[in-house]
């Protein structure tokens, strides 16, 4: 496979993998009884109303991840011209999440979401390549 072919397909591959990740994570947050807060992240979410509030917030996050994953798949299958823009919005969304976890509202423990910093780097690269691919179509 030539390097140009890899560059051409990299944004599609990254967006596909991120869509799968969104559907998987979203389903865990939405369908698990604790939203994954205890079972996956190991957070101490207390009990009573406090516990229910956190579980509800996790379920809301899960619902939005499922919808975002569905949108990503829609773009992949039906609106390929939007790959660069959806990758950009995905990158911004992940970047905001990373800045929350590392800078603005860090948690007292390491949770699986901390790995998003690596995903952010890949998304930045994929977004740049997607825009490069888009601009190269204008030239023969």
C-alpha positions, 0 to 999 in steps of 0.5 A, spaced: 500 500 500 502 506 498 503 512 503 498 516 499 493 511 500 494 510 507 494 518 508 487 518 504 484 512 508 487 514 515 481 519 517 476 514 515 479 509 519 480 513 525 473 516 525 470 509 524 474 506 530 472 513 534 464 511 532 465 504 535 468 507 541 463 512 542 457 506 541 461 502 546 462 507 551 456 510 551 452 503 551 456 502 558 454 509 561 447 508 559 446 501 560 450 499 566 446 500 573 452 504 575 453 508 569 460 505 569 462 510 575 463 504 580 464 498 575 469 501 570 472 507 573 472 505 580 469 512 583 466 512 590 459 516 588 456 515 595 449 513 596 442 516 596 441 522 592 448 523 590 449 516 587 443 517 583 445 524 581 451 521 578 448 515 575 443 520 571 449 524 569 453 518 566 447 516 563 446 522 559 453 522 557 452 515 555 446 517 551 450 523 547 455 518 546 451 513 542 448 519 538 454 522 536 457 515 534 451 514 530 452 521 527 459 519 525 457 512 522 452 516 518 457 521 515 462 515 514 456 511 510 452 517 507 456 524 507 463 522 506 464 530 504 463 531 511 468 527 514 473 533 515 468 537 519 466 531 523 473 529 525 474 537 527 468 537 532 470 530 535 477 533 536 474 539 539 469 535 543 475 530 546 480 536 547 475 539 551 474 532 555 481 532 556 482 539 558 476 537 564 480 531 566 487 534 566 486 541 568 479 544 570 476 539 574 481 533 575 478 527 579 482 524 585 483 518 581 485 516 574 479 513 570 479 510 563 477 517 560 484 519 562 487 515 556 483 520 551 489 524 551 492 519 546 486 519 542 486 526 542 493 526 538 490 521 533 484 525 532 488 531 531 493 528 526 486 525 522 483 532 522 489 535 519 490 529 514 482 530 512 483 537 510 489 536 506 485 530 502 479 535 501 484 541 499 488 536 494 481 534 491 481 541 487 488 539 484 489 534 478 
